[in-house]
C-alpha cells in the first residue's frame, strides 16, 4: 500500500514541477476536447497511454474513469495501473472523463415520473460518441472497464443494471445510494430477469468512515446482491478500514480482483513452460484478447531456476521469454549470464552480442564482453 501511495504522490508532484535541467514539464497524459451532439456541448477527456505504447502494435484494454477532471483521481488511476501492470495485470489505456459543463448531466436517480433521463443521455454519449472516438484514435481491444465514485458511482451502477453489455467490468467507489436507495434495491432485484451478464465483473468499495448516504444503505445492497445477483456476475463488495469517502485503494483492489488469475503466484511460478502457456491461453480466451505472462516475471523465474542450479531449465525459460519478447536486450543478457554459470562462455558471448544488436548502448553487455575478451 505504501508503494502505491508513494507512486501517487510522486505523480502529483511531477504534474506541477518544471524540470529545470531540461526546461520541460512532466506529463502523465494529454487532454482532448470533443464536440458532443448528444450532450450538446464540449466534453474534455484525458488519456494516458501505457509505457511502450509507441514501440508495439499491441491492442489494449481501456479504463474509463468518471470524474477524470479531478487531477488526484486521474493521477491515482495512472499510478495504480502502471504499478500493477509491471507484473499483475495487463497494460491499459486510462481515459479520464471530465464531468464538468454538459458532462455533469449524468444524474442517475429517477425524477418524479420515474424516468432516469439524464443517465440515459449520458449512456448515449458513451455508446455513440466517446467509446467510438477512443476506439478510432488508439489501439484498443474490446475489453472495457467503467469506474465511478460517489455520485458518479451511482451512474456506473445504473449503467451496469440498465446496459450491462457496454462494458466488461464495473468499479464503484462509495456509491451514494442514499439519494434513491429504493430505486437501486428494486432494480438490482429484477436485474437477473432483464439483462444478460456473461463474464461481467463488479467491484464496490466503501470506507468504514464513509458518508451516511453510503453507510446507511450499503449493507442492504450487499444482501440484495447475495440474494438476486445473477450467478455469472462476478462481484465483490468490500469495506476498507481506516478509509473515508471514495477509498484510495479502490482501483488497486478492483483490478487485482478482476485479473486475479494473471498473477504468477508462488504455485504458478513452479509451472512448466507448457503449463504457463496453457494457463495464459485460457485467460486469453476468457478475456477476449491476447494475454501473455509478464517479461519481468519470466525473467525472475528463470533466475530462480539458476539459483536452484537448474541451468538447462533456466535456459529453456529464457528461450520461451525471448520468443515472447524478442526485442529485449535485457533478456539476451540474462540468458548469457546463465551460460556463464554453466561454464559455456562462447554461448554466453553470443547472447551478449545479440543483446548489443538490439541495443548497441547496452552497458551491461558491453562491460561483460570486455572482461570476457581480455
C-alpha positions in Angstrom: 0.0 0.0 0.0 2.8 2.4 0.8 4.3 1.8 -2.7 1.0 2.8 -4.3 0.6 5.9 -2.2 4.2 6.9 -2.8 3.8 6.5 -6.6 0.6 8.5 -6.5 2.3 11.4 -4.6 5.3 11.4 -6.9 3.0 11.6 -9.9 1.1 14.5 -8.4 4.4 16.3 -7.6 5.7 16.0 -11.2 2.5 17.2 -12.7 3.2 20.7 -11.5 7.0 20.8 -11.3 9.1 22.1 -14.2 12.3 20.1 -14.5 14.9 22.9 -14.6 17.6 20.9 -16.3 15.6 20.5 -19.5 13.0 23.3 -19.1 10.2 20.8 -19.8 7.1 19.8 -17.9 6.4 16.2 -16.9 3.1 14.9 -18.2 1.0 11.8 -17.4 -1.3 12.2 -20.4 -2.9 14.6 -22.7 -6.3 16.4 -22.7 -8.6 16.4 -25.7 -11.9 18.2 -26.2 -14.7 17.0 -28.5 -18.0 18.5 -29.5 -20.8 16.3 -28.3 -24.0 16.3 -30.3 -25.7 14.1 -27.7 -24.8 16.3 -24.7 -25.0 19.5 -26.8 -21.6 21.0 -25.9 -17.9 20.4 -25.5 -16.6 17.5 -23.4 -13.0 17.1 -22.4 -11.2 13.8 -21.6 -7.7 12.9 -20.5 -5.7 10.0 -22.0 -2.8 8.1 -20.6 -1.1 5.5 -22.8 0.8 2.6 -21.2 4.6 2.5 -21.2 5.9 1.3 -24.5 2.7 2.0 -26.5 4.6 3.6 -29.4 7.1 0.7 -29.7 4.5 -2.0 -30.2 1.5 -3.0 -32.3 -0.4 -4.4 -29.4 -4.0 -3.6 -28.6 -5.0 -2.6 -25.0 -8.0 -2.7 -22.6 -9.3 0.7 -21.6 -10.4 2.0 -18.2 -13.0 4.8 -18.5 -12.8 6.9 -15.4 -15.6 9.2 -14.3 -14.6 12.4 -12.5 -11.4 12.4 -14.5 -11.2 16.2 -14.3 -10.1 15.8 -10.7 -6.3 15.5 -11.1 -5.9 13.5 -8.0 -8.4 10.9 -9.3 -6.7 10.7 -12.7 -3.2 10.6 -11.3 -4.1 7.8 -8.9 -5.5 5.8 -11.7 -2.4 6.2 -13.8 -0.1 5.4 -10.9 -2.1 2.3 -10.0 -2.3 0.9 -13.5 1.4 1.5 -14.2 2.4 -0.1 -10.9 0.2 -3.2 -11.3 0.9 -3.7 -15.0 4.5 -4.4 -14.3 3.6 -7.9 -13.0 0.0 -8.5 -12.2 -2.5 -7.0 -14.7 -2.5 -6.2 -18.5 -1.1 -2.9 -19.7 -4.0 -0.5 -20.1 -5.1 2.8 -21.5 -6.7 5.2 -19.0 -9.3 7.6 -20.1 -10.4 10.2 -17.6 -13.8 11.8 -18.4 -14.1 15.5 -17.3 -17.6 15.6 -15.7 -17.9 19.3 -16.0 -20.1 21.5 -18.1 -22.6 19.5 -20.2 -20.8 16.3 -19.0 -22.2 16.9 -15.5 -25.6 15.7 -16.8 -25.3 12.1 -15.7 -27.7 12.1 -12.7 -28.8 8.6 -12.0 -31.8 8.9 -9.8 -35.4 8.8 -11.2 -37.4 12.0 -11.5 -41.0 12.4 -10.3 -42.2 10.5 -13.4 -39.8 7.6 -12.6 -37.6 8.2 -15.6 -33.8 8.5 -15.4 -33.4 10.7 -18.4 -30.0 12.3 -17.7 -28.3 9.0 -17.1 -29.8 7.6 -20.3 -28.5 10.6 -22.2 -25.0 10.2 -20.7 -25.2 6.5 -21.7 -25.9 7.5 -25.3 -22.9 9.9 -25.2 -20.6 7.0 -24.1 -22.0 4.5 -26.5 -22.3 6.7 -29.6 -19.5 9.2 -29.2 -16.8 8.7 -26.6 -16.2 4.9 -27.0 -16.1 5.0 -30.8 -13.7 8.1 -30.6 -11.3 6.2 -28.4 -11.5 3.0 -30.5 -10.8 5.0 -33.7 -7.9 7.0 -32.1 -6.0 4.3 -30.2 -5.1 0.6 -30.5 -7.8 -0.8 -28.2 -9.2 -4.2 -27.8 -12.8 -4.9 -26.8 -12.2 -5.1 -23.1 -13.6 -2.0 -21.3 -13.9 -1.0 -17.6 -16.0 1.8 -16.3 -15.2 3.4 -12.9 -17.2 5.9 -10.9 -17.0 7.4 -7.4 -19.7 8.9 -5.1 -22.5 10.3 -7.4 -20.7 9.0 -10.5 -20.6 5.7 -8.7 -24.4 5.7 -8.8 -24.2 6.3 -12.6 -21.8 3.3 -13.0 -24.2 1.2 -11.1 -27.1 2.4 -13.3 -25.1 1.6 -16.4 -24.5 -2.0 -15.2 -28.1 -2.5 -14.3 -29.6 -1.0 -17.4 -26.9 -1.5 -20.1 -24.5 -4.2 -18.9 -23.2 -5.1 -22.3 -21.5 -1.7 -22.9 -18.6 -2.6 -20.5 -17.0 -5.8 -19.4 -16.3 -4.7 -15.8 -17.6 -2.0 -13.4 -15.9 -0.3 -10.5 -17.9 1.7 -7.9 -16.4 3.6 -5.0 -18.7 4.8 -2.2 -22.0 4.8 -4.2 -24.4 7.4 -2.8 -27.4 5.1 -2.5 -29.0 7.4 0.0 -30.2 9.7 -2.8 -32.6 7.0 -4.2 -31.9 3.7 -2.3 -35.3 2.1 -3.1 -34.8 2.5 -6.8 -31.4 0.7 -6.8 -32.6 -2.0 -4.5 -35.6 -2.8 -6.7 -33.6 -2.5 -9.9 -31.0 -4.9 -8.6 -33.7 -7.4 -7.5 -35.0 -7.5 -11.1 -31.6 -7.4 -12.8 -31.3 -11.1 -13.3 -34.5 -11.4 -15.2 -33.9 -8.4 -17.5 -30.2 -8.5 -18.5 -27.5 -10.8 -19.7 -24.3 -10.7 -17.6 -22.0 -13.3 -19.1 -18.4 -12.7 -17.9 -19.3 -9.4 -16.3 -17.4 -8.2 -13.2 -18.4 -5.8 -10.5 -16.3 -4.4 -7.6 -17.8 -2.0 -5.0 -15.8 -0.4 -2.2 -16.6 2.0 0.7 -14.8 3.3 3.7 -15.6 2.5 7.3 -15.7 6.3 7.8 -17.8 6.9 4.7 -20.7 9.3 4.3 -24.1 8.3 5.9 -25.7 8.2 2.4 -23.3 5.3 1.8 -23.1 3.6 5.2 -26.9 3.6 5.9 -27.7 1.6 2.7 -24.6 -0.4 1.7 -25.4 -3.5 3.9 -28.9 -3.7 2.4 -27.5 -3.5 -1.1 -25.0 -6.3 -0.3 -27.8 -8.5 0.9 -29.7 -7.8 -2.4 -26.7 -8.8 -4.4 -26.3 -12.0 -2.3 -29.9 -13.0 -3.0 -30.5 -11.7 -6.5 -27.3 -11.2 -8.4 -27.0 -13.4 -11.5 -24.8 -16.5 -10.9 -22.4 -15.4 -13.7 -21.9 -11.9 -12.4 -18.6 -12.0 -10.5 -19.0 -9.4 -7.8 -17.3 -8.2 -4.6 -18.4 -5.6 -2.1 -15.6 -4.6 0.2 -15.4 -2.3 3.3 -11.9 -0.7 3.5 -10.7 0.0 7.0 -9.5 3.4 8.1 -10.9 5.0 4.9 -13.3 7.7 4.3 -15.4 8.6 1.2 -14.0 7.1 -2.1 -11.2 5.0 -0.7 -7.9 5.5 -2.5 -7.2 1.8 -2.9 -10.5 1.1 -4.8 -9.0 0.8 -8.2 -6.0 -1.2 -7.0 -8.2 -3.8 -5.3 -10.7 -3.9 -8.1 -8.1 -4.6 -10.8 -6.5 -7.3 -8.6 -10.0 -8.8 -8.2 -10.8 -8.7 -12.0 -7.4 -10.1 -13.1 -6.6 -12.3 -10.1 -5.5 -15.2 -12.4 -2.9 -13.0 -14.2 -0.6 -13.1 -11.1 2.1 -15.7 -11.1 1.6 -16.8 -7.6 4.3 -19.0 -5.8 2.4 -22.1 -7.0 2.2 -20.9 -10.6 5.9 -19.9 -10.7 6.6 -23.7 -10.4 4.6 -24.4 -13.6 6.4 -25.8 -16.6 6.6 -23.8 -19.8 3.7 -25.8 -21.2 1.6 -25.2 -18.1 2.3 -21.5 -18.3 1.4 -21.4 -22.0 -1.9 -23.3 -21.2 -2.8 -21.0 -18.3 -2.4 -17.8 -20.4 -4.1 -19.3 -23.4 -7.1 -20.0 -21.2 -7.0 -16.4 -19.9 -6.8 -15.0 -23.4 -10.0 -17.0 -24.3 -11.8 -15.8 -21.2 -11.0 -12.1 -21.6 -11.2 -11.9 -25.3 -7.7 -10.6 -26.0 -4.2 -12.0 -26.1 -2.7 -12.3 -22.6 1.0 -13.0 -22.1 3.0 -13.6 -18.9 4.9 -10.5 -18.0 8.5 -10.3 -19.2 9.9 -9.4 -15.8 8.1 -12.3 -14.1 9.5 -14.9 -16.5 13.0 -13.3 -16.1 12.7 -13.7 -12.3 11.5 -17.3 -12.7 14.5 -18.1 -14.9 16.9 -16.7 -12.4 15.2 -18.6 -9.6 15.9 -21.8 -11.6 19.5 -20.7 -12.0 19.8 -20.3 -8.2 18.5 -23.8 -7.9 21.3 -25.0 -10.2 18.7 -26.0 -12.8 20.6 -24.3 -15.6 19.1 -26.2 -18.6 15.5 -25.5 -17.5 16.6 -21.9 -16.9 17.8 -21.6 -20.5 14.6 -23.1 -21.7 12.7 -20.5 -19.7 14.8 -17.8 -21.3 14.1 -19.2 -24.8 10.4 -19.0 -24.0 10.8 -15.5 -22.7 12.7 -14.4 -25.8 10.1 -16.0 -28.1 7.5 -13.7 -26.5 9.7 -10.6 -26.1 12.4 -10.8 -28.8 13.4 -7.2 -28.8 14.7 -7.0 -25.2 18.5 -6.6 -24.7 18.0 -7.5 -21.1 16.5 -10.9 -21.9 19.5 -11.9 -24.0 21.9 -10.5 -21.4 20.1 -12.6 -18.7 20.4 -15.7 -20.9 24.1 -15.0 -21.3 24.6 -15.0 -17.6 23.1 -18.4 -17.3 25.5 -19.8 -19.9 28.4 -18.3 -17.8 27.1 -20.1 -14.8 27.1 -23.3 -17.0 30.8 -22.6 -17.8 29.9 -22.1 -21.5 31.5 -18.7 -22.3 31.2 -18.9 -26.1 27.4 -19.3 -25.9 27.3 -16.6 -23.4 29.2 -14.2 -25.8 26.6 -15.0 -28.5 23.8 -13.8 -26.2 25.7 -10.7 -25.1 26.4 -9.8 -28.7 22.8 -10.4 -29.6 21.9 -8.0 -26.8 24.1 -5.4 -28.4 22.5 -5.9 -31.8 19.2 -4.9 -30.2 20.7 -2.0 -28.2 24.3 -1.1 -29.1 24.5 1.1 -26.0 23.5 -1.7 -23.5 26.2 -1.1 -21.0 25.9 -4.4 -19.1 26.6 -6.5 -22.2 29.4 -4.1 -23.3 31.2 -4.4 -19.9 30.9 -8.2 -19.6 32.1 -8.8 -23.1 35.1 -6.6 -22.5 36.0 -8.7 -19.5 35.5 -12.0 -21.3 37.6 -10.9 -24.3 40.6 -9.8 -22.1 
